[in-house]
Amino acid sequence: MSIELIWIVLGIVMILAEFLVPGLIVIFFGISALVVGLLAWWGVLTDTTYQLWLFGILSGGLLLTLRNRFKAWFKGGSLVADTDTPDDDYIGHYATVLTGFEDGRTFGKVSYRDAHWDATAANGEVAKAGDRVLITGRKGSTLIVQKDA
């Protein structure tokens, strides 16, 4: 296998690897390897030392100049920006008490959307198993609930 073909194959593999390795970095090394391979194929670069120098300079230059611009292009967005928060799926919805909250405890388990969650009572009210509670907040994977009035 010729050195030109090695550069070209390496470039294509690196470009495809970007789909597996997030971060928008490997693609610039792949583009650089592809350019060096094509220049070597056309006879412009025949010395391996020059090929390695060009690969390093081109990779660094592309990475420093284009990465932020590309990241801005590929950054996801929302059609309803600034209106949805991660807690919108929980707060204001109702859950069912499974266990706990008896004997003055403010910690227990609730069922919400067919999943079991740890929960704490927002205002120290006790609830019995089977009671319906309102989700008023979330701290990590623990729901903050209050007894439904």
Wavefront OBJ file of the C-alpha trace (Angstrom):
o trace
v 0.000 0.000 0.000
v 1.435 3.386 -0.976
v 1.907 6.252 1.462
v -0.628 8.335 -0.465
v -3.276 5.694 -0.055
v -2.456 5.332 3.645
v -3.016 9.080 4.178
v -6.296 9.004 2.253
v -7.645 5.936 4.066
v -6.537 7.376 7.422
v -8.326 10.629 6.604
v -11.572 8.882 5.675
v -11.425 6.689 8.793
v -10.887 9.748 11.015
v -13.743 11.648 9.401
v -16.046 8.667 9.947
v -14.740 8.262 13.516
v -16.138 11.704 14.339
v -19.575 10.093 14.389
v -18.400 7.790 17.202
v -16.173 10.205 19.135
v -18.059 13.380 20.037
v -16.312 16.701 20.408
v -15.718 17.827 16.831
v -11.966 17.229 16.948
v -11.159 14.051 15.009
v -12.774 15.390 11.841
v -10.112 18.093 11.502
v -7.331 15.510 11.715
v -9.201 13.481 9.100
v -9.524 16.444 6.750
v -5.815 17.198 7.182
v -4.829 13.596 6.450
v -7.066 13.592 3.387
v -5.494 16.822 2.075
v -1.961 15.494 2.657
v -2.895 12.220 0.948
v -4.314 13.991 -2.094
v -1.300 16.327 -2.358
v 1.003 13.314 -2.160
v -1.099 11.502 -4.783
v -0.794 14.474 -7.162
v 2.979 14.570 -6.625
v 3.078 17.910 -4.811
v 4.396 16.371 -1.549
v 6.872 13.555 -2.048
v 8.932 13.791 1.158
v 7.441 12.130 4.258
v 8.890 14.842 6.517
v 6.999 17.549 4.644
v 3.845 15.437 4.730
v 4.072 15.119 8.527
v 4.784 18.840 8.956
v 1.861 19.809 6.745
v -0.415 17.365 8.566
v 0.503 18.852 11.956
v 0.229 22.481 10.863
v -3.006 21.920 8.954
v -4.592 19.912 11.787
v -3.715 22.518 14.396
v -4.775 25.400 12.185
v -8.131 23.862 11.302
v -8.761 22.885 14.897
v -7.996 26.334 16.264
v -9.804 28.333 13.595
v -12.845 26.279 12.669
v -13.831 24.183 15.706
v -15.783 26.900 17.531
v -17.513 27.978 14.342
v -18.529 24.401 13.531
v -19.703 23.791 17.093
v -21.990 26.817 16.800
v -23.461 25.447 13.567
v -24.100 21.975 14.972
v -25.355 23.120 18.352
v -28.910 21.990 18.985
v -31.674 24.397 19.767
v -35.282 24.500 20.782
v -38.206 25.992 18.974
v -39.617 27.090 22.323
v -36.388 28.389 23.818
v -36.413 29.649 27.391
v -39.884 28.269 28.079
v -39.135 24.652 28.902
v -37.105 23.591 31.905
v -36.045 20.062 32.802
v -38.461 20.113 35.740
v -41.533 20.850 33.597
v -42.124 17.106 33.293
v -42.564 16.830 37.067
v -43.682 20.028 38.756
v -47.434 20.462 38.929
v -48.148 16.786 38.276
v -49.516 14.262 40.728
v -47.913 11.124 42.151
v -49.189 8.332 44.377
v -47.565 7.546 47.725
v -46.175 4.016 47.892
v -44.421 3.894 51.276
v -43.088 6.142 53.991
v -44.417 9.465 55.245
v -45.998 7.662 58.203
v -45.111 8.245 61.857
v -44.016 11.806 61.165
v -41.346 10.868 58.587
v -40.883 13.332 55.763
v -39.239 10.828 53.418
v -40.864 8.079 51.366
v -41.456 6.593 47.941
v -43.978 7.682 45.330
v -45.090 6.382 41.966
v -45.021 8.811 39.068
v -45.509 7.716 35.450
v -45.122 4.054 36.397
v -41.716 4.649 38.000
v -40.834 4.612 41.692
v -39.176 7.765 43.032
v -37.723 8.817 46.355
v -39.665 11.761 47.716
v -39.574 14.268 50.554
v -42.511 16.172 51.987
v -42.330 19.874 51.155
v -43.972 21.121 54.324
v -43.623 18.144 56.643
v -47.166 16.875 56.087
v -47.623 13.150 56.452
v -49.368 11.090 53.794
v -50.469 7.485 53.772
v -49.822 4.856 51.143
v -52.250 5.370 48.272
v -52.639 9.131 48.870
v -52.295 11.477 45.939
v -49.565 14.110 46.301
v -48.616 17.127 44.196
v -45.036 17.359 42.929
v -43.739 20.836 43.780
v -40.062 20.403 42.959
v -37.178 18.069 42.337
v -33.721 17.827 43.856
v -31.612 15.386 41.859
v -33.593 12.162 41.676
v -35.750 13.007 44.705
v -39.175 14.542 44.141
v -40.475 17.176 46.545
v -44.177 16.600 47.186
v -47.003 18.028 49.226
v -50.282 16.474 50.241
v -53.078 17.154 47.785
v -55.635 19.506 49.364
l 1 2 3 4 5 6 7 8 9 10 11 12 13 14 15 16 17 18 19 20 21 22 23 24 25 26 27 28 29 30 31 32 33 34 35 36 37 38 39 40 41 42 43 44 45 46 47 48 49 50 51 52 53 54 55 56 57 58 59 60 61 62 63 64 65 66 67 68 69 70 71 72 73 74 75 76 77 78 79 80 81 82 83 84 85 86 87 88 89 90 91 92 93 94 95 96 97 98 99 100 101 102 103 104 105 106 107 108 109 110 111 112 113 114 115 116 117 118 119 120 121 122 123 124 125 126 127 128 129 130 131 132 133 134 135 136 137 138 139 140 141 142 143 144 145 146 147 148 149
